[in-house]
Amino acid sequence: MNIYLPYILIVLSLLLLWKKELRPVSIIIFSVSIVFALNVGIVKPLGLISIFLVFIFSFGLRESYTKTLIHVPITILAFIFLLLLSAHVIPGFNNLKLLNNVYISKDAIPFSLYLNYDSIVSAYGLLLFSVQIKLAKFKELPLIIRSGLFYGLISIVILIPIIFALGFVHWDVKLTKITLLFAIVNLIFTCISEEIFWRGFVQNSIAKYSSSIIAVLITSILFAVIHIVFAGVNFAILAFVASLIYGFSYVKTKRLEVSIICHYFVNMAQFIFVTYPILKSAWIV
């Protein structure tokens, strides 16, 4: 069996969730993907437990939405579990590695690229059962794209001086043989899955019990803390600012697709125009 088939199916199942009437079809395709993933070893038997828990937590979040005493602890437990799953700490998945320690930029740290099946599983469960995420309709697409690019440009204007000041990158304009591969994988496995988690789940959950501004701030603090492990406090500062912009783009437009496009625009701009991922001198072991 083609090892890419489970990935194609699970990505298709996730995208079909944008069309409400196709959700039964999406669930069928998702289930078939799991069967094929087990067959080729992408999902191990232990991973089935994690997939089951993703659906239990996601379903619990929906069913307890109006019951604060139950919803709050479920939200906290779901956050911890889904964060660990998206960080690939929880065993049971054998994510396919497409690139192994390649050098995209001179003087940069090596870069590896994975197809993270567990991240899509997490995003799928959250999106399937969410009562807070309002997905855009096809007729809204032109406005969504314009808004996403607008906030993406704002992000670039704000973030570029910061990443240069912190010494993370140099100018490095490039189009490599892996640019298209990166563009596809980053959109689906990074931007869509991360925005479903951080904006669709975390920020929305906090906003339910506070103001939108507080939700953006707390979400960005959490996002920054997670990124400390990558390159220390300086990188956490960058992650905090980026998350603020993504968060406010979501608050202003109330469309997850806008924050996805904004996030994607930033990632692609970094990949094409400056050092990627970051300079060796900025790396903290």
N, C-alpha and C positions, 0 to 999 in steps of 0.2 A: 504493500500500500504506500502511496505517496505520502511522505511525512508532512508535507505542507497542507494536505487536504483537511485535517482537523482545524488548522489555523484559518483556512479559507472559509470553512463552515461557521466557525464561532464568530469570526468578524462579520460575516453576512448576517448571522442571527442577531448580532448587536445592532447593526445598521437598520435591520427591519423593524426594530422597536420604535423607530421614528414614525412608522406608519401604523397607527393603532389597530386598524382592521387586519393587519398582517401579523399581529403578535402571536396568534396560535401557530402560524407557520414558523415564526421565529423560534418558538419553544421546541418545536419538532426538530428543526435544524440544529439547535443548540444541543439537544439530546443525542442526535446522531454524531455530532462533533465529539462529544464526550466518549462515546463508544469507540470511535476511530482513534481518539487520543489515547485511550487505554490500550488499544491494539498495537500502536506503534511505540508506546512507552513514554509519551509526553506526560500523560497522567498515570501515576502509580496508584495501586489500590488505596494507599493512605490518603492520596489526593482526593478521593471520592468523599472522604469525611469532611475535608475542607470545603468542597463544593456544596455538600449538604448544609454545612454551617453557614455558608454565604447566603443560601436561600432561606434558612431559618431566621437569621438575623435580619435580612432584608424584609421578609414577610412580617417579622415581629415589629419592625420599625413602622410599617404601614398600619398594622392592626392596633398598635398602641398609640398612634399619633395623637389622639384626643385625650389620652389618659396619662397625664404628666408623671404621676408617681411610678408608672411602669415604663413609660417612654424614655425617661432620663437614664435610668440604669442600662436599658437595652442599647441606647445610643452610645453610651460610654464603652460598653463591652464590644459593640459592633465596631466602633472606631479602633479600639486596640487590636481586635482580631483582623480587620480588613487592612489596617496599616501594616501589620506584620506580614500579612499575605502579599500585599503589594510590594513589600520590601524583600520578598522571597526568603523570609526567615522560616516560614512554616514549610516543612518537607511535604513531599508527595507529588512534586512537579519536576519534570526534566525539560526545562525550557531550551529551545533550539538556539544555539549560538551561530549567528551568521558571520560575524567578524570577530577575530581574536587578536587583540593587542596590535591593531594597525595604527600607523602614524599618519594622521590626516594633515597636521600642520607641523612645520619645523619647530623644534624646541617645545612641543606639546607633550603631555602625557599620552600613553597609548590608549586606544579606544576599542572597546568591545561592544558588539551590538547583538541583542537577544530578541527573540520573539517570545515575549512573556505571556504565556497562556494563562497563568494565574491572575495576572492583572486584568485581562479581558473577562475572566470569570467573575471577578469582584465587581467590575463595572457593569456587567450584564445583570447581576442580581440586584444591584442598587437601582439601576434604571428601570428594570422590569416592574419593581414594586413601589417605586417612589411616588409619593403624593405631592411632592414639593417641586419637582422639576417639570417645567412646562416646555415641552419640545416645540420647536418652530415648525410651521407648515411650509410646504414647498413654495407657495406664493410669496413667502417672507424672505426667501433666499437672497435676492439682490440686496435688500436692506441689511440682512444679517452679515453678508460679506463686506459691504461698505462699512458697517459699524465695527466689525472685527478688524479690518485693515486700519480704520481710524485709530482705534485704541492700540493697535499694534505699533503704529507710527509714534504715538505718544510714548509707548513703552520704550521704543528704541531711543528716542530723544532723551529720555530720563536715564535709561540704563547704560547707554554707551559711555558717558562720562564717568559713571561709577565704576564700571568694570576696568576702564583704563586707569583710573585713579588708584584702584586697589591692586593693580598690577597683574590682573588675570590674563590679559590678552595683548597681542599686537595686531596691527592691520595685516590681514592675510586673505586677499581676495582670491577665490578659487572655485572651480567647478571640477570635481574629481569624478572618477568612474563609479564611485559609490554614492554620489549625490542623490540620484533618483531613489536608490534603495533606502537611504537615510530618510528622505522626504516622506516616503510611504510609511515606513515603520514608525517614525517619530509621530506622525499624525495620528495613527491608529493606536499604537501601543504606549505612547507617552501622553500626548496632548488630550486625546479623547478620554482615555482611562483616568488620567490624573484630574482633569476638570470635573468629571462625573464624581470622583471621590471628594476632592477638596472644595469645589463650589457647590455641586449638586447635593452632596451629603453633609460634609462638615460645616460649611458656611451656612447652608440653609438650616441645619439643626440648631446652630448657635443663634441664628436670627429668630428662630421660633420663640426663644426665651429672652431676647434682648433686641437692641436696635440693629439696623443693617450695618452701621458704621462699626459698632462694637464687634459684630460678627466678622467683618472683614479684618479688623485688627487682630482678633484672637486667632482666626484662621491663619493669618500671615505669620503670627508668632510661632504657632505650631509648625507651619511649613518651614520656617527658618530654623527652628530647633532640629528638625529632622535632617536638614542639609548641613548642619555643623560637622557631621561625620565625614562629609566629602572633602571639604577644604577649610575647615575651621570657622572661626567667628566672622572673618571677612566675607566668606562665601554665604554665610547665614544672613549677613546684612543685604547682600545682593538678592538672595531668595526672598527675603522679607519685602523688599521694595517691589520686586516683580509680582509677588502674590498680592500686594496692595492694589496694583494696577489691574491684574486679572479679576480680583474681587470686586473692585469698583465698576469695571466694565460689565460685570454680571448684575450688579445692583442697579445700574443706570438703565440697562436694556431688558433685564429680567429674561435673558435668553442665554442658555448655556453655550449655544453655538458661537456666540460672540466671544466669550472668554476662551473657547477652544481655538478659534481663528487667531485671536490676539496672542495667545500662548505659542501657537504654531509659527506665527509670523516672527516672533522673537527668536525662537529656536533656529529657524531657517536662516534668519539674518546673521546669527552668530556663526552658524556652520559655513556660510558662504563668504562672509566679509572679514571675520576676525579669527584668531586662533581657536581651534577646536580640539578637545574640550576646553582645556585651560593650559597655560604655560607650566612647564615642569617646575619653575621657580616659585609658582604659587601653590603647588601641591603640598599638602601636609600629610605625612604618613602616619 
